[in-house]
Amino acid sequence: MFSSSPQFAAACQILRTLREAGYEAYLAGGCVRDLLLGREPKDYDVATSAQPEVVLRIFPRTFAVGAHFGVVLVASVDENEPEETNFVTEVATFRSDGAYTDGRRPDAVRYTLSAAEDVQRRDFTINGLLLDPLVPSADLHSSVIDHVGGVSDLKAGVVRAIGSAERRFEEDHLRMLRGVRFAARLGFALEAETSTAMRRLAAKTALVSRERVRDELTKMLTEGHARRAFELLDETGLLTQVLPEIARMKGVEQPPEFHPEGDVWTHTLLLLDQLEAGCSATLAWGALLHDVGKPSTFRRAERIRFDGHADMGVAMAGEICRRFRFSNEESRQILALIENHMRFMDAPRMKAATLKRFFRLEGFAEHLALHKMDCLAAHGGLETWELVRQRWQAMPEEAVRPQPLLTGRELIAAGYTPGAAFKTMLHAVEDAQLEGQIATEEEALRLVRERFGPAPAATIDPASMA
């Protein structure tokens, strides 16, 4: 048994069904690569000689999402198992691709009965392997079918394009970014011709949809090898094409008393090195972009300064988020991380009300995580982080967000005329409440009268407001 996962079992059942119907069928692509590397694949793909209409006919639950390209999704169905244990497997017909005039998809495909011909259209040799898991008594390696030299490249730790690297990248320009991601995630090197082709064709990534580029970069940032991925992006010339704002960090000096690690680029790489696999996309992009405003605000006075770099960073990151079409929710959190990352230095001197409002930031745990990474990538001191973390964890939610002692309704009932001053009054009341100076409505009204004067109008009967 090559894997004990239910996904593997579901894929093997699809293979059996196809073969019983008289067709060739194998596991294909990344799942074979991962099994050979001793990793559990996230999903399983099947390659078969059966054409899409056949696949649609012989399986009871299918989705023809890419049937015109030879791809059908097959859902496993087991009435005795809960729905969440059923799985979807991609089943693709052996094919060869026509021209890729849009740099993304083939204009047409031609079905073939040859598995050897099918793998030639794939991107990298390590993704061009086939596996027959149904061979009786066979071990994993003897069950692999290798038409492209992928096994030797796996052993050598190399990411190599199948056939002509330039042709593979001309077909689908996103493959350049995928190649970088595979190399970083697996700890592999880029084969020389493949790397050279990336440098030569890097500008082609401008033709790829920004959403596809965003998703590929997000995977790089959240798979646990972000630093290596961005080093490879830089080495291949892809970084200046997809994120020129990050490329401009190189060579931007920082004050050595605060940043002994070096320039802004080095500092950012050290943050990326701390991103764990599975971290949130917003934290990852916040880490990448937290100092994106530094190159534009660099100046040398009594020392190197970056005055207003957080505000500049918010403006620049906002444009990047729009460019890559992040959701509004994701954009808000990424920009909030950048906007507030310098506030931690003031936290030890914040009054209680200010600190509690700081804790109210959405996803404060991510703000805290970014600050820790920022410190460890610079001077290494974590005293402020530890202080804030302890206070945040020790403070109950009702102390951070207490029920308001006053609203505009109570102010009107007390005789105050509605207007812009209400916001100032209510903020003053909340401030005192957060500081622990007042705790009742009566004390709140007394504070308003003392600070803003008595109500100019007679008390209005609250019933009249109904």
C-alpha positions, 0 to 999 in steps of 0.5 A: 500500500503506497498510501493509507489515505482515503483520497488514495483509495478513491483514486485507485477505485477510479483506476480500477473502474477505468481499466475494467472498462478497457482503458489505460489509467494511471496516477499522474503528476504531483501526487506521484512526485510527492509519494516518491518523496515520502510526502502525503499528496494533498490530492490525486490526479488520474491520466487515462486513455478514456475520453471525457464523454466516457468518463462522464458516462461510467462514473455516477457523479462527475463535474465537466468543468474542463471537459473541452480540455479533456478534464473531468472531476470525479467524485467518490460516492459512498452512501455509508460514509459521511459526505465530508469523507467523499473526495473529488479526483481530477481525471484527464484524458491523454492528450497533446496540446496545440498552440498557446496563443494566450500564454495560458491555455492551449487553443485546442487539444488532440486526444491520444492513446499514448501516455508517453505523448501525454506527459510531454506536454506537462511542465517539469520532469518531476511532475511528468511521472506516472504511477501504476498502484494496482500492479500486484506485489510491486513496490513504489519505485518499480510501479513508476513509469518515467518517460521524461527523466523525472526520477533522476531529477527527483534524486538529484534535487533538480527542477527541470522543464520537460523538453525545451524550457522556453517552449514550456514557458511560452505556452504558459507563462505562470510556469516560471513562477510555479517552477520557483515555488516547486524549487523552494518548497522541495529544497531543489535547485533550478536546472541551468537551462530552465533558470536561463529561460526564466531570466530571458522570458521573465517579462512575459509574466506581465501577460498573466492575470494578476489573480493567478500571479497573486495565488502563486505568490501566496503559495510561495509565502505560506508553504514554509519556504518563503525566503528561498522562494523570493531569493529565487524570484530575485535570481531569475529576474522574476521579482522585478516583474511581479513585485518591483516594489520589493526589488527596490528594497535591495541596497536600501541602508538601515541604521545599524544601531537598530538593524545590524542585519543590513539593508531592507531587502535582507531584513525582509528576507529574515522575516520571510524566513520565519513564516511557517507553513500554513500561516495566514495569507494576510500575515504573510503579505503583511510581513512581505510588505511591512517595510515597502515604504522605506525605499521611498522615505529614505533620508540621511540626517543625523542618522538614516531615517524613514519618516512616515514609512508606515503611511507610505507603506499603506499607500503602496500596499493598497495599490499592490492589493488592488493590482492583485485583486485581493478581497476587501477583507484581506486588503483591510488586514494587510494594510492594518498590519502595515499601518500599525507595525510601528505602534508597538514601540510606544506600547510600554508608555501607552495609557490604559485606554490607548492600549485597550484600543490597540488590542481591539485591532482585528486579528490582533494575534497577527499584529503581535506575530508580525512584531515578533518577526520584525524584532527577530529580523533586526536587533533581536530584542523581544522585551516589548513583544513579551510585555504586550503579549502578557498584557493582551493575554491577561486582559479579559474581553469585557475590559477591552470592549466594555459596554458603553456607559453613555450613548447619544440617547442619554446625552439628549435625555440629559439636555445636550443638543445633538451635534459634532460635539457628541463624538468628543463627549462619548470618546472622553467618557469611553477614555475614562471608562477604559482608564478605570476612572468611572464605572456608572452612567451617573459618573459618566454624566458628571464627567461630561458636565464637568468637562464640557459644561452643563446642558444648555437645554432643559432635560427632554423627556425620553418618551418624546424620543420614542 
